[in-house]
């Protein structure tokens, strides 16, 4: 059985970089203790012969539409919406600076 104590709570707070009042610590300690207890109960369930489940819905299908070519903007219309362009392309700020620049 797993054990959750105040030392574990303080470690989680440090890793999460959160600060809590004593009242919040008490509430979190109670809630997390219950979660750990519940998980311990789940380990007692006999799962022998149960196949692993990758997804709870076995009949799930892709709900996305097919990609279809539709009406596109003309280059001039597209570039008129860009804040800056050069040579028929949108100009963007450099993200990598070289020592030669």
Biopython code that builds the backbone (N, CA, C, O; Angstrom):
import numpy as np
from Bio.PDB.StructureBuilder import StructureBuilder

atoms = [
    (1, "UNK", "N", (0.827, -1.188, 0.000)),
    (1, "UNK", "CA", (0.000, 0.000, 0.000)),
    (1, "UNK", "C", (0.868, 1.247, 0.000)),
    (1, "UNK", "O", (1.900, 1.294, 0.670)),
    (2, "UNK", "N", (0.454, 2.243, -0.742)),
    (2, "UNK", "CA", (1.171, 3.513, -0.783)),
    (2, "UNK", "C", (0.837, 4.318, 0.456)),
    (2, "UNK", "O", (-0.222, 4.152, 1.061)),
    (3, "UNK", "N", (1.748, 5.182, 0.814)),
    (3, "UNK", "CA", (1.527, 6.041, 1.966)),
    (3, "UNK", "C", (1.778, 7.481, 1.536)),
    (3, "UNK", "O", (2.799, 7.778, 0.915)),
    (4, "UNK", "N", (0.864, 8.359, 1.860)),
    (4, "UNK", "CA", (0.993, 9.773, 1.535)),
    (4, "UNK", "C", (1.012, 10.542, 2.841)),
    (4, "UNK", "O", (0.079, 10.449, 3.639)),
    (5, "UNK", "N", (2.076, 11.302, 3.059)),
    (5, "UNK", "CA", (2.157, 12.075, 4.298)),
    (5, "UNK", "C", (2.479, 13.534, 4.002)),
    (5, "UNK", "O", (2.596, 13.936, 2.844)),
    (6, "UNK", "N", (2.616, 14.303, 5.047)),
    (6, "UNK", "CA", (2.841, 15.746, 4.874)),
    (6, "UNK", "C", (4.171, 16.015, 4.171)),
    (6, "UNK", "O", (4.298, 17.001, 3.445)),
    (7, "UNK", "N", (5.145, 15.161, 4.377)),
    (7, "UNK", "CA", (6.440, 15.297, 3.702)),
    (7, "UNK", "C", (6.246, 15.213, 2.182)),
    (7, "UNK", "O", (6.863, 15.969, 1.432)),
    (8, "UNK", "N", (5.386, 14.290, 1.734)),
    (8, "UNK", "CA", (5.093, 14.162, 0.303)),
    (8, "UNK", "C", (4.393, 15.415, -0.220)),
    (8, "UNK", "O", (4.679, 15.881, -1.322)),
    (9, "UNK", "N", (3.478, 15.952, 0.576)),
    (9, "UNK", "CA", (2.777, 17.173, 0.178)),
    (9, "UNK", "C", (3.760, 18.327, 0.019)),
    (9, "UNK", "O", (3.687, 19.072, -0.958)),
    (10, "UNK", "N", (4.673, 18.479, 0.965)),
    (10, "UNK", "CA", (5.671, 19.556, 0.876)),
    (10, "UNK", "C", (6.569, 19.376, -0.344)),
    (10, "UNK", "O", (6.951, 20.354, -0.986)),
    (11, "UNK", "N", (6.904, 18.126, -0.664)),
    (11, "UNK", "CA", (7.721, 17.857, -1.847)),
    (11, "UNK", "C", (6.957, 18.244, -3.117)),
    (11, "UNK", "O", (7.523, 18.854, -4.024)),
    (12, "UNK", "N", (5.661, 17.884, -3.175)),
    (12, "UNK", "CA", (4.846, 18.255, -4.335)),
    (12, "UNK", "C", (4.737, 19.769, -4.476)),
    (12, "UNK", "O", (4.795, 20.299, -5.585)),
    (13, "UNK", "N", (4.578, 20.462, -3.352)),
    (13, "UNK", "CA", (4.494, 21.920, -3.395)),
    (13, "UNK", "C", (5.796, 22.520, -3.926)),
    (13, "UNK", "O", (5.776, 23.468, -4.710)),
    (14, "UNK", "N", (6.915, 21.963, -3.495)),
    (14, "UNK", "CA", (8.210, 22.463, -3.959)),
    (14, "UNK", "C", (8.384, 22.203, -5.459)),
    (14, "UNK", "O", (8.806, 23.092, -6.198)),
    (15, "UNK", "N", (8.058, 20.984, -5.907)),
    (15, "UNK", "CA", (8.185, 20.649, -7.328)),
    (15, "UNK", "C", (7.243, 21.491, -8.188)),
    (15, "UNK", "O", (7.584, 21.862, -9.311)),
    (16, "UNK", "N", (6.053, 21.790, -7.651)),
    (16, "UNK", "CA", (5.058, 22.572, -8.389)),
    (16, "UNK", "C", (5.303, 24.068, -8.280)),
    (16, "UNK", "O", (4.688, 24.870, -8.983)),
    (17, "UNK", "N", (6.213, 24.426, -7.383)),
    (17, "UNK", "CA", (6.529, 25.835, -7.134)),
    (17, "UNK", "C", (5.280, 26.619, -6.754)),
    (17, "UNK", "O", (5.006, 27.691, -7.293)),
    (18, "UNK", "N", (4.528, 26.053, -5.806)),
    (18, "UNK", "CA", (3.350, 26.748, -5.299)),
    (18, "UNK", "C", (3.499, 26.942, -3.795)),
    (18, "UNK", "O", (4.147, 26.153, -3.107)),
    (19, "UNK", "N", (2.893, 27.996, -3.313)),
    (19, "UNK", "CA", (2.864, 28.256, -1.883)),
    (19, "UNK", "C", (1.417, 28.174, -1.441)),
    (19, "UNK", "O", (0.516, 28.618, -2.152)),
    (20, "UNK", "N", (1.197, 27.606, -0.266)),
    (20, "UNK", "CA", (-0.161, 27.416, 0.247)),
    (20, "UNK", "C", (-0.230, 27.866, 1.692)),
    (20, "UNK", "O", (0.745, 27.786, 2.439)),
    (21, "UNK", "N", (-1.390, 28.335, 2.062)),
    (21, "UNK", "CA", (-1.640, 28.626, 3.472)),
    (21, "UNK", "C", (-1.822, 27.296, 4.190)),
    (21, "UNK", "O", (-1.957, 26.252, 3.551)),
    (22, "UNK", "N", (-1.825, 27.335, 5.508)),
    (22, "UNK", "CA", (-2.009, 26.098, 6.273)),
    (22, "UNK", "C", (-3.372, 25.477, 5.976)),
    (22, "UNK", "O", (-3.498, 24.254, 5.915)),
    (23, "UNK", "N", (-4.389, 26.314, 5.793)),
    (23, "UNK", "CA", (-5.725, 25.809, 5.469)),
    (23, "UNK", "C", (-5.720, 25.089, 4.124)),
    (23, "UNK", "O", (-6.322, 24.025, 3.979)),
    (24, "UNK", "N", (-5.034, 25.677, 3.137)),
    (24, "UNK", "CA", (-4.936, 25.041, 1.818)),
    (24, "UNK", "C", (-4.146, 23.740, 1.898)),
    (24, "UNK", "O", (-4.508, 22.754, 1.257)),
    (25, "UNK", "N", (-3.076, 23.731, 2.676)),
    (25, "UNK", "CA", (-2.296, 22.504, 2.847)),
    (25, "UNK", "C", (-3.168, 21.393, 3.425)),
    (25, "UNK", "O", (-3.117, 20.249, 2.973)),
    (26, "UNK", "N", (-3.968, 21.744, 4.431)),
    (26, "UNK", "CA", (-4.840, 20.745, 5.052)),
    (26, "UNK", "C", (-5.829, 20.179, 4.045)),
    (26, "UNK", "O", (-6.054, 18.970, 3.995)),
    (27, "UNK", "N", (-6.424, 21.070, 3.234)),
    (27, "UNK", "CA", (-7.392, 20.612, 2.228)),
    (27, "UNK", "C", (-6.719, 19.736, 1.183)),
    (27, "UNK", "O", (-7.242, 18.679, 0.829)),
    (28, "UNK", "N", (-5.549, 20.171, 0.680)),
    (28, "UNK", "CA", (-4.834, 19.388, -0.326)),
    (28, "UNK", "C", (-4.397, 18.044, 0.235)),
    (28, "UNK", "O", (-4.478, 17.020, -0.444)),
    (29, "UNK", "N", (-3.928, 18.056, 1.491)),
    (29, "UNK", "CA", (-3.486, 16.808, 2.105)),
    (29, "UNK", "C", (-4.647, 15.818, 2.179)),
    (29, "UNK", "O", (-4.489, 14.643, 1.846)),
    (30, "UNK", "N", (-5.803, 16.291, 2.611)),
    (30, "UNK", "CA", (-6.979, 15.423, 2.710)),
    (30, "UNK", "C", (-7.376, 14.883, 1.341)),
    (30, "UNK", "O", (-7.613, 13.685, 1.184)),
    (31, "UNK", "N", (-7.446, 15.772, 0.350)),
    (31, "UNK", "CA", (-7.864, 15.357, -0.997)),
    (31, "UNK", "C", (-6.870, 14.377, -1.611)),
    (31, "UNK", "O", (-7.280, 13.355, -2.162)),
    (32, "UNK", "N", (-5.578, 14.666, -1.527)),
    (32, "UNK", "CA", (-4.575, 13.795, -2.132)),
    (32, "UNK", "C", (-4.471, 12.460, -1.399)),
    (32, "UNK", "O", (-4.200, 11.432, -2.019)),
    (33, "UNK", "N", (-4.682, 12.469, -0.101)),
    (33, "UNK", "CA", (-4.701, 11.210, 0.648)),
    (33, "UNK", "C", (-5.830, 10.318, 0.166)),
    (33, "UNK", "O", (-5.660, 9.106, 0.027)),
    (34, "UNK", "N", (-6.980, 10.921, -0.089)),
    (34, "UNK", "CA", (-8.115, 10.150, -0.602)),
    (34, "UNK", "C", (-7.812, 9.571, -1.981)),
    (34, "UNK", "O", (-8.184, 8.433, -2.269)),
    (35, "UNK", "N", (-7.138, 10.345, -2.836)),
    (35, "UNK", "CA", (-6.781, 9.865, -4.174)),
    (35, "UNK", "C", (-5.843, 8.670, -4.064)),
    (35, "UNK", "O", (-6.043, 7.656, -4.734)),
    (36, "UNK", "N", (-4.826, 8.786, -3.226)),
    (36, "UNK", "CA", (-3.865, 7.689, -3.063)),
    (36, "UNK", "C", (-4.565, 6.448, -2.509)),
    (36, "UNK", "O", (-4.280, 5.330, -2.939)),
    (37, "UNK", "N", (-5.477, 6.644, -1.558)),
    (37, "UNK", "CA", (-6.234, 5.514, -1.003)),
    (37, "UNK", "C", (-7.070, 4.849, -2.085)),
    (37, "UNK", "O", (-7.134, 3.621, -2.155)),
    (38, "UNK", "N", (-7.707, 5.646, -2.926)),
    (38, "UNK", "CA", (-8.520, 5.090, -4.004)),
    (38, "UNK", "C", (-7.662, 4.307, -4.997)),
    (38, "UNK", "O", (-8.050, 3.228, -5.444)),
    (39, "UNK", "N", (-6.511, 4.847, -5.334)),
    (39, "UNK", "CA", (-5.608, 4.145, -6.259)),
    (39, "UNK", "C", (-5.155, 2.826, -5.651)),
    (39, "UNK", "O", (-5.043, 1.821, -6.353)),
    (40, "UNK", "N", (-4.894, 2.827, -4.352)),
    (40, "UNK", "CA", (-4.537, 1.578, -3.673)),
    (40, "UNK", "C", (-5.658, 0.553, -3.790)),
    (40, "UNK", "O", (-5.396, -0.637, -3.966)),
    (41, "UNK", "N", (-6.900, 1.006, -3.693)),
    (41, "UNK", "CA", (-8.035, 0.099, -3.840)),
    (41, "UNK", "C", (-8.072, -0.493, -5.252)),
    (41, "UNK", "O", (-8.409, -1.664, -5.429)),
    (42, "UNK", "N", (-7.728, 0.316, -6.247)),
    (42, "UNK", "CA", (-7.742, -0.175, -7.623)),
    (42, "UNK", "C", (-6.709, -1.274, -7.850)),
    (42, "UNK", "O", (-6.926, -2.162, -8.674)),
    (43, "UNK", "N", (-5.600, -1.227, -7.138)),
    (43, "UNK", "CA", (-4.576, -2.252, -7.315)),
    (43, "UNK", "C", (-5.041, -3.604, -6.800)),
    (43, "UNK", "O", (-4.456, -4.631, -7.144)),
    (44, "UNK", "N", (-6.090, -3.617, -5.976)),
    (44, "UNK", "CA", (-6.615, -4.863, -5.435)),
    (44, "UNK", "C", (-7.584, -5.560, -6.388)),
    (44, "UNK", "O", (-7.962, -6.707, -6.152)),
    (45, "UNK", "N", (-7.987, -4.885, -7.455)),
    (45, "UNK", "CA", (-8.941, -5.449, -8.407)),
    (45, "UNK", "C", (-8.233, -6.502, -9.257)),
    (45, "UNK", "O", (-7.129, -6.276, -9.752)),
    (46, "UNK", "N", (-8.878, -7.644, -9.418)),
    (46, "UNK", "CA", (-8.320, -8.727, -10.222)),
    (46, "UNK", "C", (-8.507, -8.403, -11.702)),
    (46, "UNK", "O", (-9.635, -8.367, -12.194)),
    (47, "UNK", "N", (-7.422, -8.170, -12.398)),
    (47, "UNK", "CA", (-7.480, -7.844, -13.826)),
    (47, "UNK", "C", (-6.879, -8.952, -14.682)),
    (47, "UNK", "O", (-6.570, -8.744, -15.855)),
    (48, "UNK", "N", (-6.717, -10.115, -14.095)),
    (48, "UNK", "CA", (-6.159, -11.252, -14.832)),
    (48, "UNK", "C", (-7.058, -11.578, -16.023)),
    (48, "UNK", "O", (-8.264, -11.767, -15.865)),
    (49, "UNK", "N", (-6.467, -11.641, -17.209)),
    (49, "UNK", "CA", (-7.218, -11.984, -18.408)),
    (49, "UNK", "C", (-7.940, -10.812, -19.056)),
    (49, "UNK", "O", (-8.628, -10.992, -20.061)),
    (50, "UNK", "N", (-7.795, -9.622, -18.502)),
    (50, "UNK", "CA", (-8.433, -8.434, -19.091)),
    (50, "UNK", "C", (-7.435, -7.794, -20.047)),
    (50, "UNK", "O", (-6.310, -7.472, -19.664)),
    (51, "UNK", "N", (-7.852, -7.615, -21.277)),
    (51, "UNK", "CA", (-6.955, -7.036, -22.288)),
    (51, "UNK", "C", (-6.731, -5.553, -21.997)),
    (51, "UNK", "O", (-7.633, -4.871, -21.509)),
    (52, "UNK", "N", (-5.536, -5.056, -22.295)),
    (52, "UNK", "CA", (-5.271, -3.627, -22.126)),
    (52, "UNK", "C", (-6.216, -2.802, -22.989)),
    (52, "UNK", "O", (-6.619, -3.228, -24.071)),
    (53, "UNK", "N", (-6.555, -1.646, -22.510)),
    (53, "UNK", "CA", (-7.489, -0.771, -23.223)),
    (53, "UNK", "C", (-6.759, 0.503, -23.624)),
    (53, "UNK", "O", (-6.355, 1.290, -22.768)),
    (54, "UNK", "N", (-6.591, 0.702, -24.919)),
    (54, "UNK", "CA", (-5.932, 1.911, -25.399)),
    (54, "UNK", "C", (-6.874, 3.092, -25.453)),
    (54, "UNK", "O", (-6.444, 4.242, -25.366)),
    (55, "UNK", "N", (-8.149, 2.814, -25.595)),
    (55, "UNK", "CA", (-9.149, 3.880, -25.668)),
    (55, "UNK", "C", (-10.469, 3.315, -25.172)),
    (55, "UNK", "O", (-10.798, 2.160, -25.446)),
    (56, "UNK", "N", (-11.221, 4.124, -24.447)),
    (56, "UNK", "CA", (-12.464, 3.602, -23.870)),
    (56, "UNK", "C", (-13.543, 3.360, -24.909)),
    (56, "UNK", "O", (-14.458, 2.567, -24.685)),
    (57, "UNK", "N", (-13.442, 4.030, -26.032)),
    (57, "UNK", "CA", (-14.425, 3.837, -27.090)),
    (57, "UNK", "C", (-13.806, 3.015, -28.203)),
    (57, "UNK", "O", (-12.965, 3.508, -28.955)),
    (58, "UNK", "N", (-14.216, 1.780, -28.308)),
    (58, "UNK", "CA", (-13.635, 0.903, -29.322)),
    (58, "UNK", "C", (-14.110, 1.247, -30.722)),
    (58, "UNK", "O", (-13.448, 0.907, -31.702)),
    (59, "UNK", "N", (-15.246, 1.916, -30.827)),
    (59, "UNK", "CA", (-15.803, 2.228, -32.147)),
    (59, "UNK", "C", (-15.502, 3.662, -32.566)),
    (59, "UNK", "O", (-16.190, 4.211, -33.427)),
    (60, "UNK", "N", (-14.503, 4.261, -31.980)),
    (60, "UNK", "CA", (-14.201, 5.658, -32.305)),
    (60, "UNK", "C", (-13.733, 5.767, -33.750)),
    (60, "UNK", "O", (-12.970, 4.931, -34.233)),
    (61, "UNK", "N", (-14.195, 6.795, -34.426)),
    (61, "UNK", "CA", (-13.775, 7.056, -35.801)),
    (61, "UNK", "C", (-13.292, 8.485, -35.908)),
    (61, "UNK", "O", (-13.609, 9.330, -35.071)),
    (62, "UNK", "N", (-12.536, 8.739, -36.932)),
    (62, "UNK", "CA", (-12.038, 10.084, -37.164)),
    (62, "UNK", "C", (-13.218, 10.985, -37.536)),
    (62, "UNK", "O", (-13.927, 10.728, -38.508)),
    (63, "UNK", "N", (-13.413, 12.032, -36.757)),
    (63, "UNK", "CA", (-14.548, 12.914, -36.997)),
    (63, "UNK", "C", (-14.149, 14.151, -37.790)),
    (63, "UNK", "O", (-14.953, 15.065, -37.976)),
    (64, "UNK", "N", (-12.913, 14.174, -38.254)),
    (64, "UNK", "CA", (-12.457, 15.332, -39.026)),
    (64, "UNK", "C", (-12.876, 15.173, -40.483)),
    (64, "UNK", "O", (-12.997, 14.061, -40.997)),
    (65, "UNK", "N", (-13.089, 16.290, -41.120)),
    (65, "UNK", "CA", (-13.511, 16.258, -42.522)),
    (65, "UNK", "C", (-12.316, 15.980, -43.422)),
    (65, "UNK", "O", (-11.170, 16.161, -43.012)),
    (66, "UNK", "N", (-12.580, 15.546, -44.628)),
    (66, "UNK", "CA", (-11.532, 15.341, -45.612)),
    (66, "UNK", "C", (-10.989, 16.688, -46.066)),
    (66, "UNK", "O", (-11.728, 17.669, -46.151)),
    (67, "UNK", "N", (-9.698, 16.729, -46.356)),
    (67, "UNK", "CA", (-9.103, 17.946, -46.905)),
    (67, "UNK", "C", (-9.527, 18.078, -48.354)),
    (67, "UNK", "O", (-9.337, 17.169, -49.162)),
    (68, "UNK", "N", (-10.090, 19.203, -48.660)),
    (68, "UNK", "CA", (-10.510, 19.471, -50.031)),
    (68, "UNK", "C", (-10.035, 20.853, -50.429)),
    (68, "UNK", "O", (-10.119, 21.799, -49.646)),
    (69, "UNK", "N", (-9.538, 20.966, -51.643)),
    (69, "UNK", "CA", (-9.089, 22.264, -52.136)),
    (69, "UNK", "C", (-10.318, 23.122, -52.391)),
    (69, "UNK", "O", (-11.251, 22.719, -53.085)),
    (70, "UNK", "N", (-10.290, 24.299, -51.818)),
    (70, "UNK", "CA", (-11.409, 25.217, -51.991)),
    (70, "UNK", "C", (-10.921, 26.512, -52.608)),
    (70, "UNK", "O", (-9.828, 26.578, -53.170)),
    (71, "UNK", "N", (-11.734, 27.524, -52.495)),
    (71, "UNK", "CA", (-11.377, 28.825, -53.044)),
    (71, "UNK", "C", (-10.257, 29.430, -52.211)),
    (71, "UNK", "O", (-10.326, 29.421, -50.982)),
    (72, "UNK", "N", (-9.239, 29.950, -52.859)),
    (72, "UNK", "CA", (-8.118, 30.564, -52.157)),
    (72, "UNK", "C", (-8.037, 32.039, -52.508)),
    (72, "UNK", "O", (-8.621, 32.500, -53.489)),
    (73, "UNK", "N", (-7.300, 32.763, -51.685)),
    (73, "UNK", "CA", (-7.095, 34.188, -51.943)),
    (73, "UNK", "C", (-6.075, 34.371, -53.064)),
    (73, "UNK", "O", (-5.171, 33.552, -53.232)),
    (74, "UNK", "N", (-6.225, 35.419, -53.807)),
    (74, "UNK", "CA", (-5.203, 35.737, -54.805)),
    (74, "UNK", "C", (-3.968, 36.229, -54.059)),
    (74, "UNK", "O", (-4.066, 36.683, -52.919)),
    (75, "UNK", "N", (-2.828, 36.140, -54.688)),
    (75, "UNK", "CA", (-1.580, 36.573, -54.057)),
    (75, "UNK", "C", (-1.665, 38.042, -53.650)),
    (75, "UNK", "O", (-1.237, 38.409, -52.555)),
    (76, "UNK", "N", (-2.222, 38.890, -54.532)),
    (76, "UNK", "CA", (-2.311, 40.317, -54.212)),
    (76, "UNK", "C", (-3.197, 40.564, -52.991)),
    (76, "UNK", "O", (-2.858, 41.383, -52.137)),
    (77, "UNK", "N", (-4.328, 39.862, -52.901)),
    (77, "UNK", "CA", (-5.212, 40.023, -51.747)),
    (77, "UNK", "C", (-4.524, 39.539, -50.480)),
    (77, "UNK", "O", (-4.608, 40.176, -49.430)),
    (78, "UNK", "N", (-3.840, 38.403, -50.593)),
    (78, "UNK", "CA", (-3.133, 37.860, -49.443)),
    (78, "UNK", "C", (-2.060, 38.827, -48.961)),
    (78, "UNK", "O", (-1.977, 39.120, -47.769)),
    (79, "UNK", "N", (-1.243, 39.323, -49.879)),
    (79, "UNK", "CA", (-0.162, 40.229, -49.504)),
    (79, "UNK", "C", (-0.678, 41.567, -48.998)),
    (79, "UNK", "O", (-0.006, 42.227, -48.204)),
    (80, "UNK", "N", (-1.869, 41.981, -49.449)),
    (80, "UNK", "CA", (-2.418, 43.257, -48.963)),
    (80, "UNK", "C", (-2.776, 43.159, -47.480)),
    (80, "UNK", "O", (-2.881, 44.184, -46.806)),
    (81, "UNK", "N", (-2.962, 41.956, -46.969)),
    (81, "UNK", "CA", (-3.263, 41.770, -45.549)),
    (81, "UNK", "C", (-2.009, 41.604, -44.690)),
    (81, "UNK", "O", (-2.089, 41.641, -43.462)),
    (82, "UNK", "N", (-0.865, 41.425, -45.323)),
    (82, "UNK", "CA", (0.381, 41.234, -44.586)),
    (82, "UNK", "C", (0.943, 42.588, -44.166)),
    (82, "UNK", "O", (0.875, 43.543, -44.939)),
    (83, "UNK", "N", (1.491, 42.692, -42.971)),
    (83, "UNK", "CA", (2.062, 43.966, -42.536)),
    (83, "UNK", "C", (3.273, 44.385, -43.359)),
    (83, "UNK", "O", (3.539, 45.576, -43.521)),
    (84, "UNK", "N", (4.009, 43.397, -43.880)),
    (84, "UNK", "CA", (5.185, 43.705, -44.692)),
    (84, "UNK", "C", (5.418, 42.552, -45.658)),
    (84, "UNK", "O", (5.257, 41.384, -45.304)),
    (85, "UNK", "N", (5.802, 42.899, -46.889)),
    (85, "UNK", "CA", (6.112, 41.840, -47.848)),
    (85, "UNK", "C", (7.201, 42.332, -48.784)),
    (85, "UNK", "O", (7.394, 43.534, -48.966)),
    (86, "UNK", "N", (7.911, 41.370, -49.377)),
    (86, "UNK", "CA", (8.981, 41.679, -50.310)),
    (86, "UNK", "C", (9.058, 40.541, -51.328)),
    (86, "UNK", "O", (9.032, 39.370, -50.949)),
    (87, "UNK", "N", (9.151, 40.867, -52.580)),
    (87, "UNK", "CA", (9.301, 39.874, -53.638)),
    (87, "UNK", "C", (8.163, 38.869, -53.698)),
    (87, "UNK", "O", (8.390, 37.711, -54.050)),
    (88, "UNK", "N", (6.944, 39.279, -53.365)),
    (88, "UNK", "CA", (5.799, 38.380, -53.414)),
    (88, "UNK", "C", (5.700, 37.439, -52.234)),
    (88, "UNK", "O", (4.921, 36.486, -52.261)),
    (89, "UNK", "N", (6.493, 37.699, -51.183)),
    (89, "UNK", "CA", (6.470, 36.855, -49.987)),
    (89, "UNK", "C", (6.265, 37.732, -48.752)),
    (89, "UNK", "O", (6.632, 38.907, -48.735)),
    (90, "UNK", "N", (5.676, 37.139, -47.732)),
    (90, "UNK", "CA", (5.469, 37.855, -46.476)),
    (90, "UNK", "C", (6.813, 37.995, -45.778)),
    (90, "UNK", "O", (7.554, 37.022, -45.642)),
    (91, "UNK", "N", (7.124, 39.203, -45.336)),
    (91, "UNK", "CA", (8.368, 39.447, -44.609)),
    (91, "UNK", "C", (8.085, 39.264, -43.112)),
    (91, "UNK", "O", (7.141, 39.839, -42.570)),
    (92, "UNK", "N", (8.914, 38.459, -42.465)),
    (92, "UNK", "CA", (8.784, 38.214, -41.028)),
    (92, "UNK", "C", (10.097, 38.585, -40.353)),
    (92, "UNK", "O", (11.147, 38.578, -40.995)),
    (93, "UNK", "N", (10.047, 38.905, -39.074)),
    (93, "UNK", "CA", (11.294, 39.234, -38.375)),
    (93, "UNK", "C", (12.199, 38.011, -38.309)),
    (93, "UNK", "O", (11.709, 36.884, -38.228)),
    (94, "UNK", "N", (13.511, 38.218, -38.344)),
    (94, "UNK", "CA", (14.426, 37.075, -38.250)),
    (94, "UNK", "C", (14.321, 36.426, -36.873)),
    (94, "UNK", "O", (14.152, 37.112, -35.865)),
    (95, "UNK", "N", (14.422, 35.112, -36.843)),
    (95, "UNK", "CA", (14.381, 34.422, -35.565)),
    (95, "UNK", "C", (15.740, 33.847, -35.197)),
    (95, "UNK", "O", (15.974, 33.495, -34.041)),
    (96, "UNK", "N", (16.636, 33.749, -36.171)),
    (96, "UNK", "CA", (17.987, 33.294, -35.923)),
    (96, "UNK", "C", (18.944, 34.351, -36.464)),
    (96, "UNK", "O", (18.902, 34.700, -37.643)),
    (97, "UNK", "N", (19.796, 34.847, -35.595)),
    (97, "UNK", "CA", (20.758, 35.851, -36.028)),
    (97, "UNK", "C", (22.127, 35.195, -36.119)),
    (97, "UNK", "O", (22.555, 34.483, -35.211)),
    (98, "UNK", "N", (22.798, 35.447, -37.221)),
    (98, "UNK", "CA", (24.142, 34.903, -37.398)),
    (98, "UNK", "C", (25.145, 35.965, -37.003)),
    (98, "UNK", "O", (24.795, 37.136, -36.858)),
    (99, "UNK", "N", (26.374, 35.565, -36.832)),
    (99, "UNK", "CA", (27.424, 36.517, -36.429)),
    (99, "UNK", "C", (27.738, 37.488, -37.575)),
    (99, "UNK", "O", (28.312, 38.551, -37.336)),
    (100, "UNK", "N", (27.370, 37.141, -38.813)),
    (100, "UNK", "CA", (27.622, 38.017, -39.951)),
    (100, "UNK", "C", (26.606, 39.141, -40.061)),
    (100, "UNK", "O", (26.843, 40.121, -40.767)),
    (101, "UNK", "N", (25.474, 39.012, -39.370)),
    (101, "UNK", "CA", (24.411, 40.001, -39.490)),
    (101, "UNK", "C", (24.721, 41.254, -38.742)),
    (101, "UNK", "O", (23.919, 42.189, -38.745)),
]
sb = StructureBuilder()
sb.init_structure("model")
sb.init_model(0)
sb.init_chain("A")
sb.init_seg("    ")
for serial, (resi, resn, name, xyz) in enumerate(atoms, 1):
    if name == "N":
        sb.init_residue(resn, " ", resi, " ")
    sb.init_atom(name, np.array(xyz, "f"), 0.0, 1.0, " ", f" {name:<3s}", serial, name[0])
structure = sb.get_structure()
